[in-house]
Amino acid sequence: MPVLTDAESETGIPKSLSNEPPSETMEEIEHTCPQPRLTLTAPAPFADETSCQCQAPHERLTIAQARLGTPVDRPVRVYADGIFDLFHSGHARALMQAKTLFPNSYLLVGVCSDDLTHKFKGFTVMNEEERYEALRHCRYVDEVIRDAPWTLTPEFLEKHKIDFVAHDDIPYSSAGSDDVYKHIKEAGMFVPTQRTEGISTSDIITRIVRDYDVYARRNLQRGYTAKELNVSFINEKKYRFQNQVDKMKEKVKNVEERSKEFVNRVEEKSHDLIQKWEEKSREFIGNFLELFGPDGAWKQMFQERSSRMLQALSPKQSPMNSPTRSRSPSRSPSPTFSWLPNKTSPPSSPKAASASISSMSEGDEDEK
C-alpha cells in the first residue's frame, strides 16, 4: 500500500493548499488557463483540442474562497459528468446550476462513451457522437471531455486542473460502489446541484414504450418502413388500417365542423334577412299610411283634383259689379230677347203686362 503524504487525502486526491500562503515562485508564473466563453456563435471545444497548458501550479480553492471571489488570473474550473442521453431541460438546468455556482466559473462537462455506458448503465438511444454534439451546443458548457471516466481518478482531476465536481447529492451507486462520488465529497471538492422533477431520460423512454403503437403508426405514416421500425407484417397491416380509420374519423369530424359552421352562417344570414325584412316592411307600411291614410297625401290630392273637376264642370257666375268688356263701335250690341213676350205664356192680366214692361225698362237703364 503506498504511503500518503501530508498533502494527500486517504483517497489519493491532493488536499486544498489554499490556506497556506503562496510562495514567491508561484506568484511569478502567470496562469494561462482558458477563460469562459463570452460569445455563443460557435459550439464549445473538445478538451483534447484545447486542453489547459498552463504551467503555473494549480492551487485548489475551498468552496468559501470560491464564493467570495476567485483569483484574478484564472477562473474556477468546475466539472460535471453524465450520460446525457436524449438531452433535455433537466440536463440543461443541472449544467446551468454548475455554471453559476461561483462568480467566475469555467464549466467542463465529461461525457461517458458508449462502451462504459452500456457496461455500467444500459443501452442508450443516442450514440456517443450525438451526445457529444448535444453538449457542445449547450450555452452553459465551456469545454467537453470525450470518453470521460466512470469513476474520477486523481490523475484525471490533476490533468484537467479541476477545482470542484458538481452533481446532485443523491448517492450514485454503480460499478460496485455505494456512491461513485464518495471520495470527491470526502476531499471537499463536491458541490451539489438540484434535480429537476418530472423530467429524465428514463421518463421519456417510458412514455415512448407506453405509447409504442402510437409512435409506430406515426412513423409508418411518415414514410418509415416496417423493417426500419422492427414491426411485423401483421402489426404493420394493423397499424396502417388504424391510420386509415383515424383519417376517416378526422374527415367525418371535419365535415361535422364545416356543417356546423354552415348552419351557423345560415342562421346568422337568416336573422339578418329577417331584420332587414322587418325594417323594409315597417318602412313600406309607413309610406302606405302616409299616402292612403286618413290624413294622407293621396286624400288631399284627390280632394284638390275633385274640386278642380267640379269647378271645370260648373263654373261660378261673375259678380254683378264686375267690369264689362268694352264693346267695339263697329259691332252692334247683341240683341237681347229677354223682353220679348212669351208666346206660349201670355200675361194673364193687364197688371202682369205692365209689370213686365216696367222690369224691361229698368234693365235697359242698367245696361246704359
ABEGO torsion letter per residue (X at the ends): XBBBBAABBAAGBBBBAAABBBBAAAAABBBABBBBBABAABBBBBAAABBBABABBBBBBBAAAAAAEBBAABBBBBBBBEAGBGBBAAAAAAAAAAAAABABBBBBBBBBBAAAAAAAAEBBABBAAAAAAAAAABAABABBBBGBBABBBAAAAAAAGBABBBBBABBBBBGGBABAAAAAAAAGABBBBBBBBGBBAAAAAAAAAAAAAAAAAAAAAAGBBAAAAGBBAAAAAAAAAAAAAAAAAAAAAAAAAAAAAAAAAAAAAAAAAAAAAAAAAAAAAAAAAAAABAABAAAAAAAAAAAAAAAAABBBBBBAABBBBBBBAABBBBBBAAABBBAABBBABAAAAAAAAAAAAAAAAAAX
